[in-house]
Amino acid sequence: MGFSFLLIHLAILVAIYGILAISLNLIMGVTGLFDMGHAAFFGIGAYATAILMTHFNVPWIIAITTSFALAGLVAWLTGIPTLKLRGDYFAVVTMAVGEIARSVFRNWMDVTRGPLGIPNIPPAEFLGVTFTPGIPFLGLSFVLLALMLFLSQRLIFSPFGRILKGIRDDEGAGVEALGKDSYRHKMRVFVIGSGMAGLAGSLFATYIGYIDPSTFTLWLTNFILLIIILGGKGNSIGAVIATALFVFLREGVRFLGLPTSIAAPLQQWIFGLLLILVMLFAPRGLVPERTDRWGPPSAPTPGPSV
C-alpha cells in the first residue's frame, strides 16, 4: 500500500511539473526567450488559488481559472517593458521579477502569511467530485497534463509556432525582415506560457494543501530548465519524458532512507551525471525537436553536388 501510494504521489508530481516544463519550453525552447523568473508565475498561481479558496471559499474551477489569468496578466505587465530586451538583459530582468514575487510572498503577511505559509488549502472539487490526493487527483492532473500537451503541440506546429521558431533562430532576418511583429508574438507566447505555469501552481497548491515562499525560488526555474535541456528544447513531449525521469530520480532518492547529508549531494550528482551524458551522446536532448507533428525528425535536405 505504501509503495503504490508513493508511485501515485510521484506520478502526480510528474503531471504538475510536466505542465510547468511545457510552459517554460514554449517560452524558452520554442521562442528562445531566456526566462529566469518562471517560478514566480508558478507561485502566483499557487497563491491565487490558496487565497481564493481559503479566505473567500471560491470554487476550485474559478480559482484555477483565475490563477491562469492572473499569472498571464502579470506576464503581460512584465513583458511590456522587458520583451524589447534581448539575450542576457531579458534573463536578468525576469530573474529580478522572480525575486520580487518571492519577496511579496514572504513579506505580505496580511495576505500570504509570509514564511508561515497558507495551510489547509481545500482539495479540488468539480461537478460534485472531490479530487482527494490519490487516484482521483492523479486522474485530474493527467487530464490537465494531456490537455496542455495537446494545446502546446497544436501551437508549436501552427503558423504562429513557426514564427516563434523564427524569432528563436534569427529574429531580425528570419521574422522582422518578413514584416512580422516579433514583439507581439513574443508577448503572446510569454502570456500563454506564464498562464500555464499559474495553472500548474494552482494544481500544486490543491494537491499539497500547504504553500510557503521557500518553494518558489530560482532553484525551481533552474530545475525546469535542466528538464528542458535534457528532454530537448522545443519539444513538449521530450519535456514531459525528462520530467518523469527527473522527478522519479529526485523524489525517489528521498525515500531510500539515506541521511540528508548524503541524499542531497546524491541528487545533485545524479543530475550532473545525466546532463554530462546527454551533452555527450544526445546534445539535442533525449527527444530532439521535431519538424512535423508526431513523426520522426525530417531528413536534412541534401546540398548541391560538386
Residue pairs with C-beta under 8 A, 6 or more apart in sequence:
5 134
6 255
8 134
8 135
8 138
9 133
9 251
10 247
10 248
10 251
10 252
11 138
11 142
12 133
12 137
12 138
12 141
12 207
13 247
13 251
14 240
14 243
14 244
14 247
14 248
15 138
15 141
15 142
15 144
15 145
15 203
16 141
16 200
16 203
16 204
16 207
17 200
17 224
17 227
17 243
17 246
17 247
18 145
18 149
18 239
18 240
18 243
18 244
19 144
19 145
19 148
19 196
19 197
19 199
19 200
19 203
20 38
20 42
20 196
20 197
20 200
20 201
20 224
21 224
21 227
21 228
21 231
21 239
21 240
21 242
21 243
22 148
22 149
22 152
22 196
22 236
22 239
22 240
23 38
23 41
23 148
23 192
23 193
23 194
23 195
23 196
23 197
23 200
24 35
24 38
24 193
24 197
24 221
24 224
24 225
24 228
25 152
25 228
25 231
25 233
25 234
25 235
25 236
25 239
26 152
26 155
26 156
26 164
26 189
26 192
26 193
26 196
26 236
27 33
27 35
27 38
27 189
27 190
27 193
27 194
28 34
28 35
28 225
28 228
28 233
29 228
29 232
29 233
29 234
29 235
29 239
29 289
30 156
30 161
30 164
30 165
30 168
30 189
30 233
30 234
31 164
31 165
31 167
31 168
31 185
31 186
31 189
31 190
32 167
32 168
32 169
33 83
33 90
33 186
33 189
33 190
34 87
34 88
34 90
34 91
34 94
35 90
35 91
35 94
35 190
35 193
35 221
36 91
36 92
36 94
36 95
36 98
36 218
36 221
37 78
37 93
37 94
37 95
37 96
37 97
37 98
37 99
37 101
37 221
38 94
38 98
38 193
38 194
38 197
38 220
38 221
38 224
39 98
39 102
39 216
39 217
39 218
39 219
39 220
39 221
39 224
40 74
40 97
40 98
40 100
40 101
40 102
40 216
41 71
41 74
41 75
41 194
41 195
41 197
41 198
41 201
42 197
42 198
42 200
42 201
42 204
42 216
42 220
43 101
43 102
43 105
43 201
43 211
43 213
43 215
43 216
44 67
44 70
44 71
44 74
44 101
44 198
44 201
45 64
45 67
45 68
45 70
45 71
45 197
45 198
45 199
45 200
45 201
45 202
45 204
45 205
46 67
46 201
46 202
46 204
46 205
46 211
46 215
46 216
47 105
47 112
47 118
47 201
47 205
47 211
48 63
48 66
48 67
48 70
48 71
48 198
48 201
48 202
49 60
49 63
49 64
49 66
49 67
49 121
49 201
49 202
49 205
49 206
50 118
50 121
50 205
50 211
51 111
51 112
51 118
52 58
52 62
52 63
52 66
53 60
53 63
53 121
53 122
53 206
54 118
54 120
54 121
54 122
58 66
59 125
59 126
60 122
60 123
60 124
60 125
60 126
60 206
61 126
63 202
64 124
64 199
64 202
64 203
64 206
67 198
67 199
67 201
67 202
68 195
68 196
68 198
68 199
68 202
69 195
69 198
70 198
71 194
71 195
71 197
71 198
71 199
71 201
72 191
72 192
72 194
72 195
72 198
74 194
75 190
75 191
75 193
75 194
75 195
76 187
76 190
76 191
78 93
78 94
78 97
78 190
79 186
79 187
79 190
79 191
80 187
82 90
82 93
82 94
82 97
83 90
83 183
83 186
83 187
83 190
84 183
85 93
86 171
95 218
98 216
98 218
98 221
99 218
101 216
102 213
102 216
102 217
104 112
105 112
105 114
105 212
105 213
105 216
106 112
106 114
106 115
106 213
107 114
108 114
112 118
112 213
114 213
115 212
115 213
115 214
116 212
117 210
117 211
117 212
117 213
118 205
118 210
118 211
118 212
119 209
119 210
120 209
120 210
121 205
121 206
121 208
121 209
121 210
121 211
122 206
123 130
123 131
123 132
123 133
123 137
123 206
123 209
124 130
124 131
124 137
124 140
124 203
124 206
125 131
129 136
130 136
131 137
131 139
131 140
131 206
133 207
137 206
137 207
140 203
141 203
141 207
144 199
144 203
145 240
148 196
148 199
149 236
149 237
149 240
152 236
153 236
153 237
153 293
153 294
155 161
155 189
155 192
156 164
156 234
156 236
157 292
157 293
160 185
160 188
163 175
163 180
163 182
163 185
164 185
164 189
165 234
166 174
166 175
166 178
166 180
167 174
167 175
167 182
167 185
167 186
168 234
171 182
175 182
175 185
176 182
204 211
204 215
205 211
223 246
226 246
226 271
226 275
227 239
227 242
227 243
227 246
228 239
228 242
229 275
229 278
229 285
230 242
230 245
230 246
230 274
230 275
230 278
230 285
230 286
231 237
231 238
231 239
231 240
231 241
231 242
231 243
231 285
231 286
231 287
232 238
232 239
232 242
232 284
232 285
232 286
232 287
232 288
232 289
233 284
233 285
233 289
234 289
235 285
235 287
235 288
235 289
235 290
237 287
238 285
238 286
238 287
238 288
238 289
241 286
241 287
242 285
242 286
245 274
245 286
246 271
246 274
249 267
249 270
249 271
249 274
250 267
250 270
250 271
253 263
253 266
253 267
253 270
254 263
256 263
258 266
278 285
278 286
282 288
288 297
289 297
290 296
290 297
291 297
291 298
292 298
